[in-house]
Amino acid sequence: MSDGRWFEETLHDDVRLTFRATEVLAEQAGDHQHLALFKNVTFGDVLMLDGVTQVTTGDEFVYHEMMAHVPLFAHGKAREVLIIGGGDGGLAREVLRHRAIERVTLVELDADVIGFAERHLGSIHRGTFDDPRLEVVIADGSVFAAQTERWFDAVLVDSTDPIGPGEVLFQEPFYRDVARILKPGGVVVTQNGVPFLQPGELKAGLGNLRRALPEATAYIIAVPTYFGGHMTLGYAGTPAPAPERATLTERFAAAGIGTRYYTPAVHQAAFALPAFIAELVDAA
């Protein structure tokens, strides 16, 4: 039965998206953010933080598969992965499906997000927090990157948009710290918004990433939740972003991972940017 409540996303100045909640599953105000989890007929369970949609069970596989498998199959030999953000556990879930991964370090600012996910988002993390290869660190991701002495094969920045606590994760000093802790041959992936509605987020964020890692580029995915068209993910590092199809096919088959969005063909095609997005990337 519907409780008649509508949740409004307030991320954009001129466009609003609202979800009808058939049931409010949980709602709490944490030390850093207001969390709300509710059911929606189209998107399933929807998690919002401070009025911004974070993840839905209906389409989370698109984002998490493409943020994990593109860099890991491009790299081919990753063992140590750092995730900054990603407190719902979905990205760690996909990374840990790669049997060769020895350790994933997940750095989350807000312990309440982890606790909330463990209690309410089992359909997303699917027990990932119990995997012995996963280490959860409650800390500011930018501080962790600046202070850690460890190196990583892949750094995946599963951040919110560049507002509030997430703003620092789009800035050049943070990316320089990420470059410092990247192993030779390592790869970085970042979240860079929906360029049709957030062109400045892609241009500024990728520009800052490129000043730390000059070869940075971007690839596109289609996540219905993040309305406005294509979503962009930044990519930087030594491995070619889109290896030969035969190489990707071989690595994908060897991994034995079943996917709903990622394929070697989609991996390659994701780097074919529409002209208006390519212009933003070129100008970054």
Phi, psi and omega per residue, in radians:
M1 nan 2.353 3.127
S2 -1.310 2.455 3.047
D3 -1.563 0.070 3.083
G4 1.311 0.173 -3.067
R5 -1.648 2.454 3.056
W6 -2.016 2.385 3.081
F7 -1.869 2.243 -3.071
E8 -1.879 2.282 3.014
E9 -1.478 2.277 -3.031
T10 -2.012 0.419 -3.058
L11 -1.154 -0.710 -3.029
H12 -1.772 2.563 -3.087
D13 -1.234 -0.655 -2.953
D14 -1.944 -0.060 -3.111
V15 -2.377 2.361 3.090
R16 -2.176 2.522 3.081
L17 -2.105 2.332 3.132
T18 -2.157 2.540 3.118
F19 -2.047 2.357 3.032
R20 -1.511 2.194 -3.138
A21 -1.590 2.040 3.022
T22 -1.375 -0.364 3.083
E23 -2.832 2.330 3.025
V24 -1.583 2.037 -3.054
L25 -1.492 -0.654 -3.116
A26 -2.852 2.621 3.096
E27 -2.712 2.305 -3.137
Q28 -2.746 2.666 3.051
A29 -1.837 1.980 3.127
G30 -1.588 -3.012 3.137
D31 -1.154 -0.522 -3.056
H32 -2.028 -0.499 -2.970
Q33 -2.563 2.735 3.006
H34 -1.674 2.159 -3.107
L35 -1.893 2.417 3.038
A36 -2.434 2.311 3.108
L37 -2.195 2.202 -3.102
F38 -2.553 2.839 3.115
K39 -1.648 2.442 3.078
N40 -2.327 2.459 -3.051
V41 -1.050 -0.714 -3.066
T42 -1.416 -0.793 -2.982
F43 -1.770 -0.054 -3.127
G44 1.379 -2.405 3.095
D45 -1.391 2.255 -3.079
V46 -2.057 2.227 3.088
L47 -1.885 2.209 3.076
M48 -2.116 2.439 3.033
L49 -2.099 2.118 3.122
D50 0.872 0.733 3.068
G51 1.370 0.221 3.126
V52 -2.132 2.224 -3.141
T53 -1.154 2.236 -3.126
Q54 -1.801 -0.844 -3.050
V55 -2.774 2.592 3.001
T56 -2.297 2.571 -3.141
T57 -1.217 -0.338 -3.122
G58 -1.202 -0.641 -3.044
D59 -2.347 0.243 -3.106
E60 -1.051 -0.450 -3.101
F61 -1.055 -0.530 -3.123
V62 -1.103 -0.969 -3.087
Y63 -1.116 -0.849 -3.047
H64 -1.204 -0.689 3.090
E65 -1.112 -0.776 -3.045
M66 -1.332 -0.492 3.086
M67 -1.334 -0.483 -3.137
A68 -1.574 -0.928 -2.927
H69 -1.360 -0.528 3.089
V70 -1.056 -0.963 3.140
P71 -1.162 -0.649 -3.058
L72 -1.278 -0.658 3.071
F73 -1.337 -0.489 3.033
A74 -1.182 -0.690 3.139
H75 -1.245 -0.949 3.065
G76 1.526 -0.334 -3.078
K77 -2.394 0.400 -3.082
A78 -1.175 2.426 3.096
R79 -2.165 -0.636 -3.092
E80 -2.040 2.146 -3.089
V81 -2.183 2.370 3.027
L82 -1.905 2.214 3.025
I83 -1.964 2.170 3.062
I84 -1.862 2.075 -2.970
G85 1.597 -2.609 3.055
G86 1.184 0.589 -3.069
G87 -1.164 -0.223 3.081
D88 -1.320 -0.258 3.081
G89 1.536 -0.087 -3.089
G90 -1.172 -0.734 3.141
L91 -1.203 -0.752 3.088
A92 -1.039 -0.672 3.096
R93 -0.973 -0.841 -3.108
E94 -1.214 -0.682 3.114
V95 -1.070 -0.756 -3.061
L96 -1.297 -0.130 3.017
R97 -1.249 -0.302 3.044
H98 -1.394 1.937 -3.026
R99 -1.092 -0.457 -3.104
A100 -1.309 -0.257 3.140
I101 -1.181 2.206 -3.111
E102 -1.654 -0.597 3.137
R103 -2.689 2.395 3.020
V104 -2.081 2.190 3.064
T105 -1.857 2.043 -3.124
L106 -1.856 2.046 -3.121
V107 -1.866 1.983 -3.086
E108 -2.134 2.305 -3.101
L109 -1.127 -0.722 -2.929
D110 -1.972 1.993 3.111
A111 -1.066 -0.480 3.132
D112 -1.122 -0.547 3.123
V113 -1.147 -0.766 3.112
I114 -1.096 -0.850 3.134
G115 -1.054 -0.720 3.108
F116 -1.077 -0.776 -3.139
A117 -1.111 -0.764 -3.128
E118 -1.071 -0.632 -3.101
R119 -1.435 -0.626 -2.906
H120 -2.107 -0.244 -3.020
L121 -2.030 0.676 3.138
G122 -1.046 -0.535 3.133
S123 -1.232 -0.245 3.082
I124 -1.711 -0.914 -3.075
H125 -1.391 -0.431 3.034
R126 0.877 0.783 3.078
G127 1.431 0.143 -3.089
T128 -1.014 -0.599 -3.093
F129 -1.171 -0.226 3.090
D130 -1.646 -0.059 -3.135
D131 -1.231 2.188 -3.102
P132 -1.138 -0.259 3.106
R133 -1.417 -0.166 -3.104
L134 -1.682 2.209 3.035
E135 -1.989 2.124 3.114
V136 -1.757 2.218 3.118
V137 -2.083 2.147 3.083
I138 -1.586 1.845 -3.078
A139 -2.916 2.883 2.989
D140 -1.248 2.150 -3.086
G141 -1.036 -0.618 -3.139
S142 -1.203 -0.646 3.105
V143 -1.209 -0.725 3.114
F144 -1.038 -0.816 -3.129
A145 -1.099 -0.586 -3.124
A146 -1.307 -0.484 -2.976
Q147 -1.872 -0.429 -3.051
T148 -1.161 2.597 3.055
E149 -1.826 0.079 3.121
R150 -1.493 2.723 3.081
W151 -2.024 2.682 -3.048
F152 -2.337 2.576 3.060
D153 -1.329 -0.554 -3.140
A154 -2.515 2.382 3.044
V155 -2.098 2.074 -3.086
L156 -1.988 2.025 -3.049
V157 -1.749 1.607 -3.115
D158 -1.610 1.251 -2.989
S159 -1.678 2.859 2.895
T160 -1.309 -3.070 3.097
D161 -1.244 2.863 -3.047
P162 -1.321 1.044 3.043
I163 -2.359 2.563 3.124
G164 1.088 -2.402 -3.055
P165 -1.084 -0.426 -3.095
G166 -1.412 -0.171 -3.027
E167 -1.073 -0.687 -3.065
V168 -1.133 -0.399 -3.090
L169 -1.387 0.078 3.074
F170 -2.008 0.115 -3.005
Q171 -1.791 2.717 -3.046
E172 -1.032 -0.754 3.140
P173 -1.005 -0.689 3.102
F174 -1.109 -0.796 -3.127
Y175 -1.130 -0.567 3.080
R176 -1.174 -0.630 3.062
D177 -1.178 -0.672 3.084
V178 -1.090 -0.756 3.121
A179 -1.066 -0.623 -3.127
R180 -1.132 -0.621 -3.051
I181 -1.684 0.161 3.127
L182 -1.546 2.229 3.089
K183 -1.141 2.723 2.996
P184 -0.961 2.309 -3.082
G185 1.424 0.187 -3.102
G186 -1.456 3.024 -3.065
V187 -2.444 2.561 3.119
V188 -2.165 2.398 3.013
V189 -2.236 2.425 -3.104
T190 -2.277 2.742 3.060
Q191 -1.591 2.183 -3.041
N192 -2.244 0.417 2.947
G193 1.329 -3.019 -3.130
V194 -1.808 1.839 -2.956
P195 -1.119 -0.437 3.101
F196 -1.117 -0.657 -3.133
L197 -1.747 -0.370 -3.064
Q198 -2.298 0.962 -3.101
P199 -1.050 -0.598 -3.141
G200 -1.159 -0.570 3.135
E201 -1.126 -0.768 3.120
L202 -1.181 -0.850 -3.060
K203 -1.107 -0.831 -3.110
A204 -1.241 -0.802 -3.096
G205 -1.129 -0.785 -3.140
L206 -1.210 -0.590 3.080
G207 -1.086 -0.744 3.097
N208 -1.149 -0.703 3.094
L209 -1.104 -0.700 -3.097
R210 -1.195 -0.502 3.095
R211 -1.240 -0.413 3.078
A212 -1.612 -0.636 -3.131
L213 -2.337 1.609 -2.911
P214 -1.013 -0.408 -3.085
E215 -1.476 0.131 -3.050
A216 -1.014 2.470 3.062
T217 -2.457 -2.823 -3.126
A218 -2.537 2.769 3.007
Y219 -2.373 2.887 -2.979
I220 -2.056 2.595 3.032
I221 -2.411 2.869 3.137
A222 -2.112 1.826 -3.131
V223 -2.005 1.912 -3.074
P224 -0.924 -0.628 -3.130
T225 -1.020 -0.709 -3.083
Y226 -1.570 1.392 -2.945
F227 -1.187 2.713 3.141
G228 2.092 0.113 3.117
G229 1.865 -2.568 -3.096
H230 -1.087 2.572 2.932
M231 -1.867 2.529 -3.141
T232 -1.942 2.495 3.005
L233 -2.105 2.312 3.089
G234 -1.391 2.612 -3.129
Y235 -2.407 2.272 3.093
A236 -2.579 2.609 3.112
G237 2.444 3.034 -3.082
T238 -1.227 -0.712 -3.106
P239 -1.064 2.435 3.058
A240 -0.998 2.312 -3.077
P241 -1.093 -0.574 -3.113
A242 -2.309 1.463 3.131
P243 -1.056 3.007 3.103
E244 -0.953 2.544 -3.103
R245 -0.972 -0.706 -3.119
A246 -1.083 -0.666 3.121
T247 -1.154 -0.814 3.122
L248 -1.105 -0.736 -3.130
T249 -1.090 -0.723 3.121
E250 -1.124 -0.802 -3.137
R251 -1.149 -0.697 -3.131
F252 -1.146 -0.768 3.135
A253 -1.136 -0.715 -3.119
A254 -1.147 -0.567 -3.129
A255 -1.226 -0.499 3.131
G256 1.145 0.565 -3.085
I257 -1.721 2.214 3.024
G258 -1.515 2.346 -3.096
T259 -2.271 2.819 3.096
R260 -1.914 -0.278 -3.141
Y261 -2.247 -0.889 -3.078
Y262 -1.180 2.344 2.892
T263 -2.515 2.819 3.057
P264 -0.978 -0.653 3.127
A265 -1.162 -0.738 3.104
V266 -1.143 -0.670 3.084
H267 -0.934 -0.908 -3.123
Q268 -1.140 -0.764 -3.075
A269 -1.163 -0.460 -3.097
A270 -1.094 -0.379 3.139
F271 -1.587 0.019 3.022
A272 -1.541 1.734 -2.968
L273 -1.573 2.393 2.949
P274 -0.985 2.663 -2.997
A275 -0.990 -0.724 -3.065
F276 -1.205 -0.517 3.079
I277 -1.350 -0.706 3.101
A278 -1.036 -0.640 3.110
E279 -1.111 -0.708 3.100
L280 -1.149 -0.715 3.122
V281 -1.128 -0.768 3.137
D282 -1.115 -0.559 -3.084
A283 -1.514 -0.121 -3.076
A284 -1.143 nan nan
